Amino acid sequence: MVEPNLLHLPILEWYDSNARDLPWRAAEATPWGVLVSEIMLQQTPVARVLPVWHEWMDRWPTPKALAAEPSGEAVRHWGRLGYPRRALRLHACARAITDDHGGEVPADHATLLALPGIGEYTAAAVASFAYGGRHAVLDTNVRRVFARAVRAEEYPPTATSAAERRLAEALLPELGAARWGVAVMELGALVCTARGPRCADCPIAHTCAWRLAGKPPHAGPARKGQTYAGTDRQCRGRLLAVLRAAHGPVPKAALDTVWDDAVQRERALDGLIADGLAEHLDDGTYRLPGH
């Protein structure tokens, strides 16, 4: 394995000069703001998250503020970020933090992991970025940088492996682990990208195992881009947009107009109800949950 010190200094120096100015990285960012950002950034680009994050933090600057609202308001203000069940998870987290932790986001990794909908990555990210804890933070970008720089592989495995976790732990510096984690993440987001990595701009190109090996192509199945047009996801998004725009129950006829395929539309609507993103009332109308 490459000597960790050969990675630490060049990546950290690169980060000092190239890091984006993001509000959840600011010194005044609260642990709640960090948690909100981490949930929003899952599968969603920074440019789309920024305006919604600002709106959420203005409206709900604390977990208690969000917990006091119906869950449907979280869904409404999630806007077009996609994967709206994340809004429900944040709302459930806010209530658990308010009820069980005095309204303060926990600093302990295991306690964070016990919150509703919080997985290993998010718990490690909040414990590290909000509280300076020494945790390996393995998002898609970090995993890709380590796969290339250390393992000479173009892409990491589909699911995070035990070997990846051991590698990430071995690469953690004794001091400044939080800054290291966000620096590697930024390198993967801006330079060591999934498609078209900019090796000429990479601070560790001279030691990168994948580059030195001649950039061997990924040995696994071809990675396919996600489709959206015509999918149940798109149909669900259109139905949910109608419910978000209304400040009261919506008649079925208003939902029927947004999607021509009746079978797919009913399936998508049933899915929204099953996921807790919509409610079907006794009078046949529909609304966001908790209203």
N, C-alpha and C positions, 0 to 999 in steps of 0.2 A: 504494500500500500504506500502511496505517496506520503511523504513526511508532512504532517498537518501544518507545521510552521511555513511550509512552502506555499500553502494555500491561504493561510490566515492573513498575513500582512498585505499581499497584493489585492486580495478581494476587499479587505477593509479599507485600504487606501482608495481603491476604485469607488467604493460606496461613498466615501466622504466627498468625492468630486462629482458623482453622478446620480445620487439618490434623488428621487422625486420628492417634492414638498407636499406631503399628504397629511391631512389634519389628524388622523389617528396615530401618526408618528410624532406629533408635536409634544413638547415637554408638558404642556397643559392638558393633553388628552387624558380623559378619565378611563379607568378600567371598563366601565360600561360602554364608552365610545369605542374602545378596542374590541370588545365582544361584539358589538353591533357590526363593526366593519368586517370582522372575520366571518360572520355568518353571511353578510351581504356579498362578500368577495368570492364565495364558493361558486365556481362555474360562471362568474360574471366579471367582465372587465372593469378596471378601475374607473374609466371614463363614464361608464353608466352608473356606477355606484356613488360617485362623488355627490351629485345633486340630491340623490335620495337620502344618503347618509346625513347631509346637512339638514335636510327637512326633518328627518327623524330626531336628530339631536336637538333641534330647535323646539320641536313639539314635545319630545319625551327625553329630557336631559338626564333622567335617572330611571332605574328599573321601576321604582314606585310609580312614577308618572305613567309609564306604559301599562303597568299592572292594573291601574285604576280604570283603564279603558276596556271596552269589549274587544274580544279577539278579532272581530270583524274590522275594527278600525286599523289594526296592524295590517290586515290583508288589503284594505283600501289604500293605505299609504305606501304599501310595497310597490305600487305602480307597475311598471313594465320590466322589473328586474328579472322576472321569470322564476320558476320553481317556487311558487308562493307558499308552499308548506314551510319554507324557512321563516316566513313571517309568523306563522303559528308557533314554531319552535322558539322564536325570540320572545313572543308573548308569554309562553309557558315558562321560559327561563326567568322573565321579569317577575312573574308571580312567585316562583319558587325562591328567587333571591329576596324578594320583599317579605315573604312569609317565613322563610327559614334562616335567612342570613342578615336580618336587620336592614335590608335594602342595599347592602354592600356586596359587590361582586367578589366572590371568594378568591383568595390568592393561592390556596393549596390545590395542586394538580388533581389529586384524587377527589376532592370536594367539587371542583369544577366538572370533573368527568361524571359525577352523579347528577348534575343538572339535566333537565329534560332536553333531549336532542343534541347534547354535546358529546362529540366523539373525541378520540385520542388527539387528532390534530388540533382541534379548536381549544381543547383544554391546555395543551402544551403551548399554543400560541398566546393565549391570554395570560397564563402563568409567566411566560417569558417576556412578552412585549409590554404587558401592563405592570408587571411586578418585578421584572428582572431575574426571574427564576432560571436556573440552569437546566434547560430542557431541550431536547432535539426536536425541532419543528420541521416536519416533513410534509410540505405541500408538493404539488406537481412540479413546480419550478425547482425547488430544492432537490427533489429526487432526480430530476433530469440532469442538473449540474453534477451531482455526485456520480450518477451512472456514467456520464461522459468523462469527467475529470479523473475518476479513480478506477472505474470498472471497465473502461474502454467500450462501453455500450451506448448506442445512439439514444435509446429510450429505456426507462426503468420498466420493471414488470407492471402488469395491469393493476395488481393489488400490492400494497406495501408489504414487503417481506421482512422476516426476522433479520435477515442478513443486512438489509438496508438500515434497519433500526440500529443494529450493532455498529455499522459503519458511521452513521450519523453521530452516535454517542462517542465513538472513538475520535471523531473530528472536532468535537466541542472543545473550545478553549476553556481553560480554568477560570479565566476572568472575561467578562464581556460576552457571555454566550448569547444574550438577547440581541446585541448589535450584530454578532456574527450571523445569527439566524436570519435576520431581516436583510443583511447584506447579500447572502447567498440567494435568498428569494428574489431580490432585486436584480441580481445578475442573470438569473434564469428568465425573469420577466422581460428584460430589456436587451440582453445580448445572447445568451445561450438559449435561444427560443426553440420551440418545437420544430418549426419550419424556417429554414434560412438563418441558422445561427451565424452571428457576425464574429467569427473567430479572430479577425484582424483587430477587433476592438476589445478582445477578452484579456483581462489582466493575468490569467493563468494559462494562456494558450501554449506557452513554452513547456508546461509540465502536464498538459491535458493528455490523459492516456488514450482517449478516443482519437484525438487529432494526430498524436504520434503514431498510432496504429494505422493511419491512413483513412480514418473515418469509415470504418466498416459499417455497412447498412444494417438496419434492424433485422434480427434473425427471426422474429416472430411474425404473426399474421399482420397483414397490412393494416395500418391505422386509418380508419374511415372517419371523415368529418360527419358531424351530426346534421341530419336533415331536419327541417322544421315545417316547410310548406306542406299543407295537406294532412298533417299529423294530428293525432288526438291532442297533443300539446298545444298546437295552434288553435284548435277548436276550443279547448278549455280556456285558453287565454282570452279568446273573444267573448265567451260566455261570462267569464269573471270580470272582464272590462265593463260589461253592462251592469253587473251587480255593484261594482265599485263606483260607477258614476251615479247610481241611484242612492238617495238617502231615505230608503224605505223599501218595502216589498216590491218585487218586479213580477208582472204577469208573465205567464209562460209564452204568450204570443211575442213579447219583446225579445225573448231569448231565441225563439224559433227563426227570427229574421236574420240572425248573424251567421248561420251555417246551413247550407243547402242539404247536405246529407243527413237525413233524419235519424238513421240508425247510429251514425257516428256521433251526432249531436246528443242523442239520448245517453249513449255510453259515456261521453265526456261529462255530461251533467251528473249522471249517477256517480262518476268518479269524484267529482268535486264534492258531492255530498258525503261520500264515504271517507274522503280525506279531511272532512271537517272544514272545508273552505266555503261551503254554502249550506243553507238550510231550506228544506221544502216545508212550507207551512200548510196547515189544515185546509186553508181556502184555495190551495193550488198555486199560490205565489211562491217566489223564491227571494232569499235575501242573504247577505253576508252573515256569518255566525255571530251569536252573542248579542244581537240587537233586539 
